[in-house]
Amino acid sequence: MIEYINANKDIILASGSPRRQELLQALGLAFTVQQKKVEETYPGNLKPREVAEYLSEKKASVFSTPSKNQIIITADTIVALNERILGKPSNKNEAAEMLRALSATSHDVITGVCVRDAVNYYLFHGSTRVTFEELSDELIAKYIEKEQPYDKAGAYGIQEWFGMVAVKYIEGSYYNVMGLPVHLLYRKLIEII
């Protein structure tokens, strides 16, 4: 059973993502944003869901231990096509290559989340299966030109016009694809607050 959350701790969202900030605000939670630079590298033997959790934990570990009245939330979203991780594209060609690979097929969007309190790191992830329509080269080029999706795993944002026309259907949480499995995060916060 889902209950109303009565947050009595200071919540720190350690993310510069405007989408994550928007989703946390929509939950009605008061929070502050703090960011620290983290090298997003990981061991090569991890499965995609393990990578997402590993990186979210790594982002939480660079902060000092929170006080007993604080909680730190970090997250990392990856796109996996047949277990191959598609990160954030570094240029136009890489973005186009990723979107062509995703065209007319299904892929997984996995968001790892770490909630850290004074004692524990709570790790979990959300996974959503996304299926794309077949995409023309013209559509891909226009999207990259207009939106420059270089800050997005897999080179796209589902909440943008591209997502509206490219996504045929999803299995799982839409919000997870935006960057935060809010239903899972909410349940975890109820447990620990």
N, C-alpha and C positions, 0 to 999 in steps of 0.2 A: 504494500500500500504506500502510495506517495503522500507525504505530509507537507505542510507548509514549512518552509525553512525559516528559522529565526536566527539569523547570523549574528552571533555575539563576539565574533573575532574580526580582527583587521585582515581583510583579504588583499593580497598583493597578486596582481596578474603580471607575470613576468613575460610579457609579449607586446611587441609593437604592432601586432596585426590589428588593423581597424575592424576586421570581421570578428575576431575573438572578443574585442572590447564591446562591440555592438551586441553580440550574443549574451555576454555576461550582464550587460546593462538591461537587456530584455528580461532577464531572470529577476530583476528588481534587487540585485545585490549591490551594496556599496563596496567599492574597491579602489585601490590606487594602482597605477601602472609604473613598474620599474623594469628596466632592461639592462642586461649585461651581455656583452659580446661573447659568443661561444662558437668555437670551431665545430661545425656540424659534420664531424667525421665519425666513423663507426667501424667496428670490426667487420671484415668482409664475409664472415661465415654466418651472419645473422639472417633470419627470415624477415620479410618486410614488417610484420607486426612487432617483432623484437627490435627492429631498427627504430620504429616510431616510439616505443617505450624507452629504449636506450637513450635516444636523443632528448626526450622530455625529461628524463632523470638527470642527464648531463646538464641541461639548462637549469634545473633546480639546484644542483650541487654547487654551482658557483656563488650562491648566496650564503651569507652567514646563517648560522642556525637561527631559525625564527624563535621569537619569544613564545611563551605559552598562550599569548593572546593573538598570535599571527598565524596565517596560513599563506603559503606561496603556491600558486598554480602556474604550471608550465605546460606547454603542448607542442607537438610536432606532427605535421601532416605530411604523409607521403602518398604517392600514386604508384601502384604496382601493376604492371602489365605482364601476366604470366610469370610472376615472382621477380621480374626485373624492375628495379626501382627507378622511377623517372623523377628526378629532383626538380629544382628550379632551373629553367633554361638561362644560359648566360648571354645568349644573343638571339637574333631573329631566326637564323638558320636552325639552331637547336630547338627553338620553340616550334617551328614548322615541322621539323622531323618528329617531335613528340606527338603533335596533334595528328599528323598523318598516321602514326603508329596506332593511335587511339581510335581512328576513324573506323566505323562499321564493326566495332568489337566491344567487348566488355573488359573492364578493369576494376581494380579494388582501390578505394581511398581509405586509408587507415590513419587515424589520429591517435597518437599516444598521448596520455595525460599523466602528469605527476602532480599530486597534491602533497605538499610537504608541511608538516607541523613541527613542533619542537622536538619530537621524538622519532617520527616515522616518515618514510617515503611511501605513499600509496600509488602504485602504478596500475594503469588499466588502459584499454584502447577500445575505440569504436571502429567498426569496419562496414563500409557501404559498397555494394556492387553497382557500378555505373555502366550503362550501355549507351554508346554513341550511335547516331545516324551516320551514314556515309557523308563525309565532309569534302566539299570541293576545295581545290587549291585556292580559288578566289576567296572563298569564305575564310579559310585559314589565314590568308595574307591580310585581308581586311581587319580581322580580329587582332592580329598581332600589331598591325599598324595603328589601330585606334586605341587599344587597351594596353599594349606593351606588358604582357603578363609575365614579366621576368621575376616577380616576387611570389609566384604561385607554383606549387608542385604540380607537375604534369602540364604546365603552361596554360592552365585555364581556371576561371572562376565560375562555378555553377550559378552564382547569383547574378552574373552579368548577362547581357543579351545573348552572348555566345552560348551560355548554358541553356538558355531558354530554347534555342533552336537546335543545338547539337545533341542534347541529352534526350534519348528515346525513352528510357525509364531508369529508375533506381530501385534497388532492394536494400533497405536500411534507412538510416537517418540522413535526411537532407542537410541538417545542421552539421553533422560530422564532415560532410564534403566541404562545407564552408570553413571548417577548421576547428570545430569543437563539438564533441558528442555531449551536448548539454544535458540530455536525459541521464546519462551515466554520471556526469559530473555532479548533477543535482543530488542524485541518490547517494553518492560518496560523501558530499558535504553534509547531508542529513545524518549520516553515520558518525561523522567525526566532530561535528560542531556541537 
